Amino acid sequence: SDMDNTDKVVGLIEECRQLGLDVLPPDVNVSEYAFGVDGEHRIVYGLGAIKGVGEAAVEAILAERRTGGPFPDLLDLCRRIDLRRANRRVLEALIRAGALDGLGRHRAALMARLTAALRSAEQHTRDHAAGQDDLFGGPIAGHGVPEAPEPPEWEDGERLTGEKETLGLYLTGHPITRYEKELTDIVTARIGELAADADGNGTGAARMPPREDRPAVIAGLVVALRVTQTQRGARIAFLTLDDRSGRLEIAVFSEAFQRYRPLLAKDRLLVVKGSLSADEYTGGYRMSADCIWDIEQARAAFARRLEVEIDSEQAANGFVSSLARILTPFRVERGAQNGAGGCPVWVEYRRPDARAHVALGAGWHVRPTDELLQRLEELAGRERVRFVYRARDGAAGRGFGAGADPV
């Protein structure tokens, strides 16, 4: 059936979005097996389209919901449903898909409490089977879930990965969102702006005459990838980038394909430099790739430096040694091959009456990975760590929002 065909489901959801229809995440207290429409004409995700759940498990959940009403929390859900049909694996998939978000806790907390909830539900079932009910026929209390410290919410990346694995798409966000601020100083424009500026499409000031090529840098998530072979036997690829504002197909011809083949994969965030030309068929643009980077390589290629801001109080509390300890595993030698020469690190020292920049030596160039960024943000604070990008021809800064702080 179509419910089992994830690619078809994803395609239909994309069509709904393009038509301006809202698609709500699955909800164990609202969704049916198949997709539906609520009273506000919004599409409600069907539980049957969640990978790893299955029809028998969904029917068990829906039957109990129709009989006993909505599930107020995770423990109530585990106690009331048939755990032989909706087991731990099913419940984990429901959590990762967001189908239990309405049960009062975030996904990380639900996952952390699942084992205790299942244990309590199993004991509840044994007590009921043994006739250990109270005077009014109900189960004896005392098998709740012990309170424990609430774990932190999942980062956006983990949340979206869970959705991708269980739903086949990113439903509540986009992986590019966390990078939008810094991408402003790399890209020429957002893809949606290119569409608005295209010849024959509105009155955009940057409209380009047909057949005139121009250089551009574009970033986005690879949502489609097709590899083919020319009549001469050369392999080429066509990939579609999505940056939340629009989509653009990019041709990767044989020379670029051989050079950047390891980077070409679906669900990968890429930065592409190439030539834009008008597409007379669609009225928009098409692009051929000259250079391709992942986000780490793009930072190394375009960033002037990685800046960490500290104040006098932090400096007096062992900040420098902590900074060195964090940077050490990410240090690289200058002149490394494949664009991995690293990024310089500067420390911006602030006092109430002055500020100064201190550039660390060449031996402290680092690989600008997401992991390094996260560790530095934990040390100094999210707003005190940033990449500062060089001004570039073609990087118009119109793209994703506020750019890096001025130098």
C-alpha positions as CSV (number, residue, x, y, z in Angstrom):
1,S,0.0,0.0,0.0
2,D,1.0,3.6,-0.3
3,M,1.4,3.9,3.5
4,D,4.3,1.4,3.3
5,N,5.9,3.3,0.4
6,T,8.0,5.9,2.2
7,D,9.2,7.6,-1.0
8,K,5.6,8.0,-2.2
9,V,4.5,9.4,1.1
10,V,7.4,11.9,1.2
11,G,6.5,13.0,-2.4
12,L,2.9,13.5,-1.5
13,I,3.8,15.6,1.6
14,E,6.1,17.7,-0.5
15,E,3.2,18.4,-2.9
16,C,1.1,19.4,0.1
17,R,3.7,21.9,1.2
18,Q,4.1,23.3,-2.2
19,L,0.3,23.9,-2.3
20,G,0.6,25.8,1.0
21,L,-1.1,23.0,3.1
22,D,0.1,22.6,6.7
23,V,1.2,19.0,7.5
24,L,0.9,18.2,11.3
25,P,3.2,15.7,12.9
26,P,1.8,12.3,13.9
27,D,0.0,12.4,17.3
28,V,-1.0,9.2,19.1
29,N,-4.1,11.1,20.5
30,V,-5.2,12.5,17.1
31,S,-3.9,10.6,14.2
32,E,-5.6,7.6,12.6
33,Y,-3.9,4.8,10.7
34,A,-4.0,6.8,7.4
35,F,-3.5,10.5,6.7
36,G,-6.5,12.7,7.5
37,V,-7.7,16.3,7.6
38,D,-8.6,18.2,10.7
39,G,-11.2,20.9,11.2
40,E,-8.8,23.6,10.1
41,H,-8.1,21.8,6.8
42,R,-4.6,20.8,7.9
43,I,-3.1,17.4,6.9
44,V,-2.7,15.1,10.0
45,Y,0.1,12.6,9.6
46,G,-1.1,8.9,9.7
47,L,0.4,6.6,12.3
48,G,0.6,3.9,9.7
49,A,3.2,5.8,7.7
50,I,5.8,5.6,10.6
51,K,8.6,3.2,9.9
52,G,8.9,0.4,12.5
53,V,5.4,0.6,13.8
54,G,3.2,-1.6,11.7
55,E,-0.5,-2.0,11.2
56,A,-1.1,-4.4,14.1
57,A,0.5,-2.0,16.6
58,V,-1.4,1.0,15.2
59,E,-4.7,-0.9,15.4
60,A,-4.0,-1.8,19.0
61,I,-3.4,1.8,19.9
62,L,-6.4,3.1,18.1
63,A,-8.7,0.5,19.5
64,E,-7.7,1.4,23.1
65,R,-8.0,5.1,22.4
66,R,-11.5,4.7,21.0
67,T,-12.5,2.7,24.1
68,G,-10.7,4.5,26.9
69,G,-10.2,8.0,25.4
70,P,-6.9,9.9,24.9
71,F,-3.7,8.9,26.6
72,P,-2.6,11.6,29.2
73,D,0.9,10.4,29.6
74,L,3.5,7.7,28.7
75,L,2.7,5.5,31.7
76,D,-1.0,5.5,30.9
77,L,-0.3,4.6,27.2
78,C,2.0,1.7,28.2
79,R,-0.5,0.3,30.7
80,R,-3.5,0.4,28.4
81,I,-2.2,-0.8,25.1
82,D,-1.3,-4.5,24.2
83,L,2.5,-4.5,24.6
84,R,2.7,-7.7,22.7
85,R,1.6,-5.8,19.6
86,A,3.0,-2.4,20.4
87,N,6.4,-3.3,22.0
88,R,9.4,-1.3,23.0
89,R,10.6,-1.0,19.4
90,V,7.3,0.4,18.3
91,L,7.2,2.9,21.2
92,E,10.7,4.1,20.5
93,A,9.7,4.7,16.8
94,L,6.7,6.7,18.0
95,I,8.8,8.8,20.2
96,R,11.4,9.5,17.5
97,A,8.6,10.4,15.1
98,G,7.1,12.9,17.5
99,A,3.9,11.0,17.9
100,L,4.1,11.1,21.7
101,D,5.0,14.8,21.9
102,G,1.5,15.5,23.3
103,L,2.0,13.4,26.4
104,G,3.5,16.2,28.4
105,R,7.3,15.6,28.0
106,H,9.9,16.2,25.3
107,R,11.3,13.3,23.3
108,A,14.5,12.9,25.3
109,A,12.5,12.7,28.5
110,L,10.1,10.2,27.0
111,M,12.9,8.0,25.8
112,A,14.6,8.2,29.2
113,R,11.4,7.1,31.0
114,L,10.3,4.4,28.6
115,T,12.1,1.5,30.4
116,A,10.5,2.4,33.8
117,A,7.1,2.9,32.2
118,L,7.2,-0.5,30.5
119,R,8.3,-2.2,33.7
120,S,5.5,-0.5,35.6
121,A,3.0,-1.5,32.9
122,E,4.1,-5.1,32.9
123,Q,3.7,-5.3,36.7
124,H,0.3,-3.6,36.4
125,T,-0.7,-6.4,34.0
126,R,0.5,-9.1,36.3
127,D,-1.3,-7.7,39.3
128,H,-4.5,-7.4,37.4
129,A,-4.2,-11.0,36.1
130,A,-3.6,-12.2,39.7
131,G,-6.7,-10.4,40.9
132,Q,-4.8,-7.9,43.0
133,D,-7.4,-5.1,42.6
134,D,-8.6,-2.7,45.2
135,L,-12.1,-2.7,46.7
136,F,-13.6,-0.8,43.8
137,G,-12.2,-3.3,41.2
138,G,-9.3,-1.1,40.1
139,P,-5.6,-2.0,40.2
140,I,-3.6,-1.4,43.3
141,A,-1.6,1.8,43.2
142,G,2.1,1.9,43.7
143,H,3.5,0.9,40.3
144,G,4.2,4.4,39.0
145,V,7.4,5.7,37.3
146,P,9.9,7.0,39.8
147,E,10.7,10.6,39.2
148,A,14.2,11.2,37.9
149,P,16.2,14.3,36.8
150,E,14.8,15.5,33.5
151,P,17.4,15.0,30.7
152,P,18.1,17.9,28.3
153,E,16.1,18.1,25.2
154,W,17.6,16.6,22.1
155,E,19.5,19.0,19.9
156,D,17.9,19.9,16.6
157,G,20.1,17.5,14.7
158,E,19.2,14.5,16.8
159,R,15.5,15.4,16.7
160,L,15.5,15.8,13.0
161,T,17.5,12.6,12.4
162,G,14.9,10.7,14.4
163,E,12.2,12.1,12.2
164,K,14.1,11.3,9.0
165,E,14.6,7.7,10.1
166,T,11.0,7.1,11.1
167,L,9.0,9.4,8.7
168,G,11.4,9.6,5.7
169,L,11.6,13.4,5.9
170,Y,12.3,16.3,8.2
171,L,8.9,17.4,9.5
172,T,9.5,19.9,12.3
173,G,12.6,21.7,11.0
174,H,15.4,21.7,8.4
175,P,19.0,20.7,9.0
176,I,20.2,23.9,7.4
177,T,18.6,26.1,10.1
178,R,21.5,25.8,12.5
179,Y,23.9,27.0,9.8
180,E,21.9,29.8,8.3
181,K,23.6,32.7,10.1
182,E,27.1,31.8,9.0
183,L,26.0,30.7,5.5
184,T,24.9,34.3,4.9
185,D,28.5,35.3,4.5
186,I,29.3,32.4,2.1
187,V,26.4,32.3,-0.3
188,T,25.5,34.6,-3.1
189,A,21.8,34.4,-2.2
190,R,19.1,32.0,-1.1
191,I,17.7,29.8,-3.7
192,G,14.2,31.4,-3.3
193,E,15.7,34.8,-4.1
194,L,17.2,33.4,-7.3
195,A,13.8,32.2,-8.3
196,A,12.3,35.7,-7.6
197,D,15.1,37.3,-9.6
198,A,14.9,35.0,-12.6
199,D,14.1,36.3,-16.0
200,G,10.3,36.2,-16.6
201,N,9.5,35.7,-13.0
202,G,8.5,39.0,-11.3
203,T,10.5,42.2,-11.2
204,G,13.6,41.2,-9.2
205,A,16.3,43.8,-9.5
206,A,18.9,41.1,-10.2
207,R,17.2,39.6,-13.2
208,M,19.7,38.1,-15.6
209,P,19.4,38.1,-19.4
210,P,18.8,34.6,-20.9
211,R,21.9,32.5,-21.6
212,E,24.2,34.8,-19.6
213,D,26.2,32.8,-17.1
214,R,27.4,34.3,-13.8
215,P,29.3,32.9,-10.9
216,A,27.5,32.1,-7.7
217,V,27.8,30.2,-4.4
218,I,24.7,28.3,-3.2
219,A,24.2,26.1,-0.1
220,G,21.5,23.5,0.7
221,L,20.6,20.0,1.7
222,V,20.8,17.3,-1.0
223,V,17.2,16.1,-1.4
224,A,17.7,14.3,-4.7
225,L,20.7,12.8,-6.5
226,R,20.9,11.1,-9.9
227,V,24.1,9.7,-11.4
228,T,24.2,8.9,-15.0
229,Q,26.6,8.1,-17.8
230,T,27.3,10.0,-21.0
231,Q,27.5,8.4,-24.4
232,R,31.3,8.6,-24.0
233,G,31.2,6.7,-20.8
234,A,31.9,9.7,-18.4
235,R,29.8,9.7,-15.2
236,I,28.0,12.9,-14.3
237,A,25.5,13.7,-11.5
238,F,22.5,15.9,-11.1
239,L,21.7,16.9,-7.5
240,T,18.9,19.1,-6.1
241,L,19.7,21.4,-3.2
242,D,17.0,22.6,-0.8
243,D,17.7,25.6,1.6
244,R,14.2,26.0,3.0
245,S,13.5,28.9,0.6
246,G,13.5,26.9,-2.6
247,R,15.2,24.2,-4.6
248,L,17.9,24.3,-7.4
249,E,19.1,21.5,-9.7
250,I,22.9,21.4,-10.1
251,A,24.8,19.6,-12.8
252,V,28.1,18.0,-11.7
253,F,30.0,17.2,-14.9
254,S,32.6,14.5,-15.2
255,E,35.7,16.3,-14.0
256,A,33.9,17.8,-11.0
257,F,32.2,14.4,-10.4
258,Q,35.5,12.6,-10.1
259,R,36.9,15.2,-7.7
260,Y,33.9,15.6,-5.4
261,R,32.3,12.2,-5.7
262,P,32.8,11.3,-2.0
263,L,30.7,14.4,-1.0
264,L,27.7,13.5,-3.2
265,A,25.1,11.9,-1.1
266,K,21.5,12.5,-0.1
267,D,20.7,14.4,3.1
268,R,24.2,16.0,3.1
269,L,24.6,19.8,3.5
270,L,26.7,21.1,0.7
271,V,28.1,24.5,-0.4
272,V,28.5,24.7,-4.2
273,K,30.3,27.3,-6.3
274,G,29.5,27.3,-10.0
275,S,27.9,29.0,-13.0
276,L,24.3,30.1,-13.0
277,S,22.4,30.4,-16.3
278,A,18.8,31.0,-17.2
279,D,16.6,28.0,-17.7
280,E,14.3,29.0,-20.5
281,Y,12.1,25.9,-19.9
282,T,11.3,26.7,-16.2
283,G,11.8,30.4,-16.2
284,G,14.3,30.0,-13.3
285,Y,18.0,29.1,-13.1
286,R,20.2,26.1,-13.6
287,M,23.7,25.7,-12.3
288,S,26.8,23.7,-13.1
289,A,29.2,23.0,-10.3
290,D,32.9,24.0,-10.2
291,C,33.7,23.4,-6.5
292,I,31.8,21.6,-3.8
293,W,32.4,21.6,-0.1
294,D,30.7,20.2,3.0
295,I,30.2,22.6,5.9
296,E,33.5,22.0,7.5
297,Q,35.4,22.4,4.3
298,A,33.5,25.6,3.5
299,R,34.4,27.1,6.8
300,A,38.1,26.3,6.2
301,A,37.8,27.8,2.7
302,F,35.9,31.0,3.5
303,A,36.3,31.8,7.1
304,R,39.0,34.4,8.1
305,R,39.1,33.0,11.6
306,L,37.2,31.4,14.5
307,E,36.7,33.9,17.3
308,V,36.1,33.1,21.0
309,E,35.1,35.9,23.2
310,I,36.1,36.0,26.9
311,D,35.9,38.6,29.7
312,S,38.2,39.4,32.6
313,E,36.3,37.1,35.0
314,Q,36.6,34.1,32.7
315,A,40.3,34.8,32.1
316,A,40.9,34.6,35.8
317,N,39.2,31.2,36.2
318,G,41.4,28.9,34.1
319,F,39.7,29.7,30.8
320,V,42.9,29.7,28.8
321,S,43.9,26.1,29.9
322,S,40.4,24.9,29.2
323,L,40.4,26.5,25.8
324,A,43.7,24.8,24.9
325,R,42.4,21.5,26.1
326,I,39.4,21.8,23.8
327,L,41.3,23.0,20.8
328,T,44.1,20.4,20.9
329,P,42.2,17.4,19.4
330,F,41.2,19.6,16.5
331,R,44.6,21.1,15.6
332,V,45.8,20.6,12.0
333,E,49.1,21.4,10.3
334,R,49.0,24.4,7.9
335,G,49.1,23.5,4.3
336,A,47.2,20.2,4.7
337,Q,45.8,18.9,1.5
338,N,42.2,18.7,0.3
339,G,41.2,22.0,1.7
340,A,41.8,20.8,5.3
341,G,44.4,23.5,6.2
342,G,42.3,24.5,9.1
343,C,41.0,27.8,10.5
344,P,42.9,30.4,12.5
345,V,41.7,31.0,16.1
346,W,41.5,34.4,17.7
347,V,40.5,35.2,21.3
348,E,38.6,38.4,21.8
349,Y,39.3,39.7,25.3
350,R,36.8,42.2,26.6
351,R,36.9,44.5,29.7
352,P,34.4,47.2,30.6
353,D,36.9,49.8,29.3
354,A,38.6,48.1,26.4
355,R,38.9,45.0,24.2
356,A,41.7,43.3,22.3
357,H,42.1,40.5,19.8
358,V,44.8,37.9,20.3
359,A,45.6,35.6,17.4
360,L,46.8,32.2,18.4
361,G,49.9,30.9,16.5
362,A,49.8,29.0,13.3
363,G,50.2,25.8,15.3
364,W,46.7,26.4,16.6
365,H,44.8,26.2,13.3
366,V,41.9,23.9,13.8
367,R,39.4,21.7,11.9
368,P,36.2,23.8,12.1
369,T,33.8,20.9,12.9
370,D,30.4,21.1,14.6
371,E,31.8,19.1,17.5
372,L,34.5,21.8,18.2
373,L,31.9,24.5,17.9
374,Q,29.6,22.8,20.4
375,R,32.5,22.3,22.9
376,L,33.5,25.9,22.6
377,E,29.9,27.1,23.1
378,E,29.7,25.0,26.2
379,L,32.8,26.7,27.5
380,A,32.3,30.3,26.5
381,G,28.6,30.5,25.7
382,R,26.7,30.2,22.4
383,E,26.8,33.9,21.6
384,R,30.5,34.2,22.3
385,V,31.7,31.8,19.6
386,R,31.6,32.7,15.9
387,F,33.2,32.3,12.5
388,V,34.2,35.6,10.9
389,Y,34.1,35.4,7.2
390,R,36.0,37.4,4.6
391,A,34.2,39.7,2.2
392,R,33.8,37.9,-1.1
393,D,32.8,38.8,-4.6
394,G,29.4,37.3,-5.2
395,A,28.6,36.8,-1.6
396,A,25.9,39.4,-1.4
397,G,25.0,38.8,2.2
398,R,21.3,38.9,1.3
399,G,20.8,35.3,2.2
400,F,20.0,33.7,5.5
401,G,19.7,36.4,8.1
402,A,22.2,38.3,10.2
403,G,25.8,37.7,9.2
404,A,28.9,37.4,11.3
405,D,29.8,40.2,13.6
406,P,31.9,42.9,12.0
407,V,35.6,42.8,12.6
